[in-house]
Structure formats: C-alpha cells, structure tokens
Amino acid sequence: MRLVIFDVDGTLVDSFARIRWAMATAFAACDLPIPDGEAIRGIIGLSLPVAISRLAPSVGETGLRALVEAYSESFRSRSAACPDTSFFPGALQALTRLNAQDDVLLAIATGKSRRGMSRILSTYKLAPLFQSVQVADDHPSKPHPSMVERCLRDTGVASDQAVMVGDTCFDLEMGRAAGVGTIGVSWGYHETHMLAPFADHLISDFDALDTALLQLWGARA
C-alpha cells in the first residue's frame, strides 16, 4: 500500500482571507497592533499557540491565551464579515481520483484544530476518504514529525511508500523528518523558492499530482 498525506490550509483549502480576518479581529480585541498580511501568511501551518507566539512574542502567557481564545472564537464566527473557506481548483477531484485507487490510502496532517477539521470533513462529507486524520490538538507543532509518524502507524504503510503534500516549509520539513517523500504545491502560502530545498517535487496544479506521485514512488522503490 501507498500513502498520500495532505496538509489542509493552503494545500487543499484556501483559507488565507478567513485566517487573516480572524487574526486581525483577535489582535484588535486584545488591543494589540494587527500583524501585516505577510507575517500572518508566514505562520500558517503552525499550531495556533506557536503561530500566535511568533506574531506576538512579547505578550506573555496570559496574553497568549487571550489571543488564542479570541482567534478561535473569531475563526468560528458565522458573521457575514467573516470570509469563506473554499477548496482550491482540482482539490476535491484529486482526492476522489486517488481514493479510487486500490493501492493508495489518504491521510491528513494539519495545523488545524480537531473542531475545525471535523467541520470541513462533515460539511463536504470527506471523512470516509481518509484513513488517518491528525490535527494540532494531539501533536507538537509542525515541523515535528509526530503527525506523519502517526499516519504511518495508523495505516501500516512504510515511510518509503508515503508522501507528504503541502504548501509550506513546515509541511515539507515535517515530511523529511519522518522519512517520507515530499511534494510542494505552488498555490499556497510559502513561495516555491522557500519550498524547493525540502521538496522532492514541486507542482503548480492538482493535475500534476498523480505524475509526481508515480515518479516519487518509482524513485524510492
């Protein structure tokens, strides 16, 4: 069996507008200067407390907890002002296509919370596609390999037959640390020149994913 592990934010779904809005709302609620967009883009993929501590390194433990709570509440908001999250073009088709292959299993390794990930799986009825879903609540922040290692244990797939697909250096460094192949995507939140040192392959759309997977599995056979 072979395993494809996907990051979520920036890889499968375009959530930047929602993340930026929730972060700005949280910082404003805590009377702190709002980080700029590039700073926010740079921390997407990290577990929330780690991400916010990078944006506000001097707030202290109490301030950090307040920001995390304010962000979580804002991100879950159903306010009309809160931007939507949507799948990138070709993402759902790629998942369906891979799921139809008898020798391929799918998994998730995301910096999202369990609640946030469950909402996506439920809304789009995707839970049956994934044999392992690993979230920030249960693991150290990326790039620690814990999430990928758990995916390997859950599925019984050897590391040389597994691939991590992600849009940030954190995703690909995590994959490298766990000994799996890595595919970086160009449409996410880190520039391709940042991904290149950690990526076995770089792709510019989901149509290229299948070929990159076959090339990577062939090279690691």
N, C-alpha and C positions, 0 to 999 in steps of 0.2 A: 504493500500500500504506500501511497504518496500523500503528503500533507501540504496544503497551502494555508498559511496563517495570514490573516488580513488585519492590519490596523483599520481604524474606522474614520476618525476625524481627519479630513484631508486626503484620505485614500478612497474610501467608499462614499463618504458623505461630505458635502460642502457646508460646513458649519461655522465658517470664519465670521460671518456677519453676526450670527447669534452669539458666538463666544465673545466677540469684541463688544457687542451691546451689553451683554451680561457683566463683563468685566468693568466697563465704564460705569454701569449702574451701581455695581458693588463698591467701587472706589469712591464714587460720589456720595453714596450712603454713609461711608465711613469717613467723609471729609478729608479725603486724600487726593493728591493730584492724579489725574487719569493717565495711565500709560498710553504711549502712542501705538498706532496700529502695528508697526514693525516689531516693537517689543512684544506685543501680545502674540503676533504670528510666531515669534521665535520660541515661545514656551509651549505651544500647542503640542500635545503628545505626552507631556509630563503629567504625573499625578497632580491633582489640584493643589494640595498644600505646597508641594515642591515648586510648581509653576508660579503660584502667587508669591511665595517667598523670594523668587528671583525678581519679580516685578516690584516688590516692596520689601527689600532686605532689612530695613531698619524698624519695622513696625512692632517687633516683639511678639511673644507667643499669644498674648491676649488679642492684639491687633490682627494677627494672622488668622486666629479662629473666627474673628468677626468678619474678616474679608471672605474667608471660605464659606461661611454661612450665608453671607449676603450674595455672593456669586451663585451658590447653589439655588437659592431662592429665586434669583433673577433669571437664571438659565431655564428653570422650570416654568417661568411665567407664561401665562396664556394671554398676556396683554397684546393688543393689536400692534403696539410699538415693537414687540419682540420679533426679530426676523425669523423666517422659517429655515429649517434644515432640509436639504434635498440631496438625493443621490447624484453623483457625477454621471455624465452620459456613458452608457455602456456598463455601469457597475452591476446592476441587477441582472442584466443579460449574461455577464461574465460569471456571476455566481451560479446562475441556473445552468449554464453550459458546463462548468466544472463539476457541479453536483451530479450531473447526468453520467459522468464517467465512473465506471465501477471501481477503478483502482485509485481514485482520488478522494481524499477526505478534506473537509474545510474546517477552519477554526478561526477564532477571533482573539487578538491580544491588543487591548485598548486601554488608554488612559482614562476612559470614561468611567463613571460610577456604575455600580450594578443597576441602580434605578434608571439611569439614562440609557444604558444598553438594552435593558429589558423593554423600555418604551419603544425603541426602534425595532427590536425583534417582534414585538407584539403588533405594532402598527402595520408593519409590512409583511407579517406572517412568515418571517425568515428563520425562526428558531429551528425547524426541522433540518435546515441545511447545514448546521454547524455541530460538529461532534465535541467541541470544547469551546467555551466562551470564558475568557479570562479578563478581569477588569481590575481597575486600580484599587478597589476596596480590599482585595485579597493578596496584594503583592507589593514588593518595593517598586518604586517608580522606575520606568524605563530610564536608562538603558540596561538596568539589571536584567539578567536572562530568565528570571523566575517564571514569567508568564509563558514564554516559549517552552521552557522545560516542562511546565505543567501540561501544555498542549501535547507535547511528545508522550508524556506518561499516559495521558487520557486516551490517546489514540493507538499507542503501541508502535508508532512509526519511528524508524531510526532517523537520527539527525541528518544523515546524508541524503535522505529522501524527503526532507522537509524544506520549505521555502517560506521566508517572511517577506510580505509585500507591504511597503509603507512609503510615506511621503516625507518623513523627517529622519535626520541623522539618528535620533533616539531609537526609532524603529529598527533601523539597519544595524546600528551598533548592538542592540539587543539580540538581533538575529545572529550576528557574528559571534557574540559572546556565548551563545547557545550552540554554536557549531552548525547552524543551518545555512542554506543558501539565501541570498538577499536580492530582491528586486525593488528598485526605487522608481517612484512614479513622478512625472514632471509637473503634474497639475495641482500639487498640494502646497504645503506651507513652507518648505525649505527649497532653496534654489538647487538646481541639478549639480552645480559645481560643488555644493556642500555635500550632496549625497554620493557623488562619484567615488570618493575614497572607501566607502563602505558598501557599495553596491556591486554585485556580480553582473547585473544587467540594469539598464535604465530604459523605461518605456514611456512613450508620450500619449498613449491611449490604451483603452482596455482591449482593443482588437489585437494588440501586440502581446498581450499577456500569455496566451497559450503557447506561442512560439518561444518566448523567453523561458517559460517553464520547461518545455521539452529540451531546449538547449542546455539549460542548467542541470536538469536531471541526467541528461546524456553525458555531460562533462563530469558529473560526480558519480557515475555508475561504476 
